[in-house]
Amino acid sequence: MTPAPIAVALDAPDLETAARWAALVTPHVSTVKIGLELYLRYGPDVIDSVRGASGVQIFLDLKLHDIPNTVAGAAKAVSRLRPSILTVHAAGGPAMIQAAVEASPNTKIAAVTVLTSLSEADLGRIGLSGPADEAVRRLAAMSVEAGATALVCSPHEVAAVRAEVGRAITLITPGVRPAGADTQDQARVATPERALADGADLLVIGRPITASPDPGATAAAIAASLRRTA
């Protein structure tokens, strides 16, 4: 059975928990996501621990954002860990994105457009002209032109971004919550079924799976619901 296009966010308190969650969900999902906190706490060892023998794809969500030379060095340093996906902030600009792409040719560079925790009011306060879907569309187009082969956007913008960039670009959507789940700190959310229908390729789901009593069973149930609606 083909694993579902889900990246489970392993926002765990320790390495052992992250590895346990990964082992439970990898029969059902294609990808596991390692974020900044876990990577900074345990370093490169976390990659081998959660990958194990399963060969699951690793989404390294570091959201690099610095001058092009620094981001190129960072991307090159982590490329030896063989992540399938590495994130950079689109707001870093085209030269920075291009530097990451060139430094890590075997990794899909995903440009993060607008964080799903940001509301319309937040965009105005940080000086990013909105509305959110227009800001995301502009950043998406710029990132693809700079060489990014994947984009991170909320489910609310995924249809507009798909229309903007075409089918060749991988669209990754955080802010995905199964029906009835708590939205927590996400401001722009949708169900897994809705996000896929609107054009997403990979759904990032964290706490609805990892905070459940049985993460493996929850991942299996969400995967099954996606196959039924495919």
C-alpha positions in Angstrom: 0.0 0.0 0.0 1.4 3.4 -1.0 2.1 5.6 2.0 -0.1 8.7 2.2 1.3 12.1 1.1 1.7 13.2 4.8 4.8 14.6 6.5 4.4 14.0 10.3 6.0 16.8 12.3 8.1 15.2 14.9 8.0 18.0 17.4 9.1 15.8 20.2 10.6 16.6 23.6 13.5 14.2 23.1 15.2 12.0 20.5 13.8 8.7 21.8 10.2 10.0 21.5 10.9 11.3 18.0 12.3 8.0 16.9 9.3 6.1 18.4 6.8 8.3 16.7 8.6 7.9 13.4 8.6 4.1 13.7 4.9 4.1 14.5 3.8 6.3 11.5 6.2 5.4 8.7 4.2 2.4 7.5 1.4 4.8 6.7 3.0 8.1 5.6 5.7 9.1 3.1 7.6 11.6 5.1 8.6 12.7 8.6 9.5 16.3 9.4 12.4 17.4 11.7 12.1 21.0 12.9 14.6 23.5 14.2 14.2 22.7 17.9 14.9 19.0 17.5 17.8 19.5 15.1 19.4 22.1 17.3 19.1 19.9 20.4 20.5 16.7 18.8 22.2 17.7 15.6 22.7 15.4 12.7 22.2 12.3 14.8 18.5 13.0 14.8 18.3 12.2 11.0 19.6 8.7 11.4 17.5 8.0 14.5 14.2 8.9 12.8 15.1 7.5 9.4 16.0 4.1 10.8 15.9 1.3 8.3 12.6 2.4 6.8 14.0 4.7 4.2 11.2 7.2 4.9 11.7 10.6 3.3 13.2 13.3 5.7 11.8 16.8 5.5 14.4 19.0 7.3 12.5 22.1 8.2 15.2 24.6 9.2 13.7 27.7 7.4 17.2 29.1 6.6 17.2 32.8 6.3 20.5 34.8 6.0 22.8 36.3 3.4 23.2 34.0 0.3 26.8 32.9 1.2 25.7 31.8 4.7 22.7 30.0 3.5 24.7 28.2 0.8 27.2 27.0 3.4 24.4 25.8 5.7 22.6 24.0 2.8 25.8 22.3 1.7 26.5 21.2 5.3 23.2 19.5 5.8 23.0 18.0 2.2 25.4 15.2 3.4 22.5 14.0 5.6 20.4 13.3 2.5 17.2 15.1 3.4 14.6 14.9 0.7 13.4 18.4 1.4 15.0 21.5 3.0 13.2 24.7 3.8 14.4 28.3 3.3 12.4 31.5 3.9 11.2 33.0 0.6 11.6 36.4 2.3 15.3 35.9 2.0 15.1 36.9 -1.6 16.0 35.3 -5.0 19.8 35.3 -4.6 19.5 33.5 -1.3 17.1 30.9 -2.7 19.3 30.3 -5.7 22.4 29.9 -3.5 20.6 27.2 -1.5 19.5 25.4 -4.7 23.0 25.4 -6.1 24.6 24.3 -2.8 22.3 21.3 -2.4 21.5 19.9 -5.8 20.2 16.5 -4.6 17.7 18.1 -2.1 14.4 19.7 -3.0 14.6 23.3 -1.8 11.2 24.4 -0.4 10.6 28.1 0.0 8.4 29.1 2.9 6.0 31.8 1.8 4.0 33.2 4.7 3.9 31.3 8.0 0.5 29.7 8.8 0.6 31.3 12.3 0.4 34.8 10.8 -3.0 36.5 10.4 -3.9 39.3 8.1 -3.3 41.8 10.9 0.2 40.3 11.5 1.2 40.8 7.9 0.4 44.5 8.2 2.4 44.8 11.4 5.6 43.3 9.9 5.3 45.4 6.7 4.3 42.6 4.3 1.6 44.0 2.1 -1.4 41.7 2.0 -3.9 40.3 1.7 -2.2 37.0 2.6 -3.1 35.2 -0.6 -1.6 37.9 -2.7 1.6 38.1 -0.6 1.9 34.3 -0.8 1.4 34.4 -4.6 4.1 37.0 -5.1 6.6 35.2 -2.9 5.8 31.9 -4.6 6.4 33.2 -8.1 9.7 34.9 -7.1 10.9 31.7 -5.4 10.2 29.4 -8.4 11.9 31.9 -10.7 14.9 31.7 -8.4 15.0 27.9 -8.7 12.9 26.5 -5.8 11.2 23.3 -6.7 8.8 23.3 -3.8 6.8 25.8 -1.9 5.3 25.9 1.6 1.9 27.7 1.9 -1.2 27.4 3.9 -4.2 25.4 2.6 -6.0 28.7 2.1 -3.6 29.8 -0.6 -2.7 26.4 -2.2 -5.2 26.7 -5.1 -4.0 30.2 -6.1 -0.4 29.1 -5.8 -1.0 26.0 -7.9 -2.6 28.2 -10.6 0.4 30.5 -10.4 3.3 28.0 -10.6 1.8 25.0 -12.4 2.0 21.3 -11.7 5.8 20.8 -11.7 6.3 22.5 -8.3 5.7 20.5 -5.1 3.2 22.3 -2.8 3.6 21.6 0.9 0.8 22.6 3.2 1.1 23.0 7.0 -1.9 24.1 8.9 -3.7 20.8 8.1 -6.1 19.6 10.8 -8.5 16.7 10.5 -12.2 17.6 11.1 -12.8 18.4 14.7 -9.1 18.8 15.7 -7.9 21.8 17.7 -6.4 24.5 15.4 -3.8 25.4 18.2 -1.4 28.1 17.0 -2.4 27.8 13.3 -4.4 30.7 11.9 -5.1 29.4 8.3 -6.1 25.8 8.4 -8.1 23.1 6.4 -8.8 19.4 6.5 -6.5 17.0 4.7 -9.1 16.2 2.1 -9.7 19.8 1.3 -6.0 20.6 1.0 -5.4 17.8 -1.4 -8.4 18.7 -3.5 -7.1 22.2 -3.8 -3.8 21.1 -5.2 -1.5 20.2 -2.3 1.1 17.5 -2.8 2.3 17.0 0.8 0.4 17.6 4.0 2.2 18.6 7.2 0.4 17.2 10.2 1.9 17.2 13.7 0.0 17.3 17.0 -3.3 15.7 15.7 -1.2 12.6 15.1 1.7 12.7 17.6 -0.5 13.9 20.6 -3.0 11.2 20.0 -3.0 8.1 22.3 -1.9 5.9 19.3 0.0 7.9 16.7 0.3 4.9 14.4 -3.4 4.2 14.4 -4.2 7.9 13.9 -1.8 8.2 11.0 -3.3 5.0 9.5 -6.9 6.4 9.8 -6.0 9.7 8.2 -4.2 7.9 5.4 -7.2 5.7 4.8 -9.6 8.7 4.7 -7.4 10.2 2.0 -7.4 7.0 -0.1 -11.2 6.9 0.1 -11.5 10.5 -1.2 -8.8 10.2 -3.9 
